[in-house]
Amino acid sequence: MNIETYFKISYGLYIVTTQSGNKKGGYIANTLFQVTATPPQFAISCNVDNYTSELIKQSGVFAFSVLSEKANPTIIGNFGYKSGRDTDKFAGVNYFKGKSGIPIVTDSSVAWFECKVVHSYQVGTHIIFIGEVIDNGMIDEKMKSLTYNYYREVLKGYSPKNAPTYIEKAKVEAVLKESEQNAAVWQCQLCHYEYEEVKGDPISGIPPGTSFLELPDDWVCPICGAEKSMFEKE
């Protein structure tokens, strides 16, 4: 099985929140998507063991905030790696109460949605809640939304253990290490410039991980201008 294939599926990153009585809950989600347009409905996947999952079942409502690329890492760590049973995740976090009275986080977010649960399905370790939108709003329309790919490759983050996309960190690191070890180096026979596949060619706009054999036919050595035929694999 190729673990890297799982990382080719696109996800966003969100803070899902709810409240039942005086108990507030929230967690970081990447499995969230719109399932219908009329009426607008969203599906979220929440681990059955999550405190937030219990509260959503009790309250019948949830909200989610779309995180920005500039999100504070501490807010991701707070909502993603701690339990609401033991920690007040909302302490020191800016939020407001939605129409249903649940907290909606505004920190590090670009937009928010508030939903009422219309269906729920348990699928193995997780519960899928489908919620119909009852309200929404924009927080910062100029800010880019945070994707899981950006979180993983740029911020070097990992999915928490209860996430539906969780893969053991040791396995991910082993795959990355093997990939780096197997990445080839090609040397220009004129100027001795080395094209490292793991690094690509930032001078020519070739992204990291690009195989030498996949380079465009008109690509040339960024140092001396030699053609691809002048390169040999080390």
Helices and strands as residue ranges (DSSP letters): G 3-8, E 14-20, E 23-29, E 32-37, E 40-47, H 51-59, E 61-67, H 73-81, E 95-97, E 103-105, E 109-123, E 126-138, H 148-153, H 169-182, E 185-188, E 194-196, G 212-214, G 228-230, E 231-233
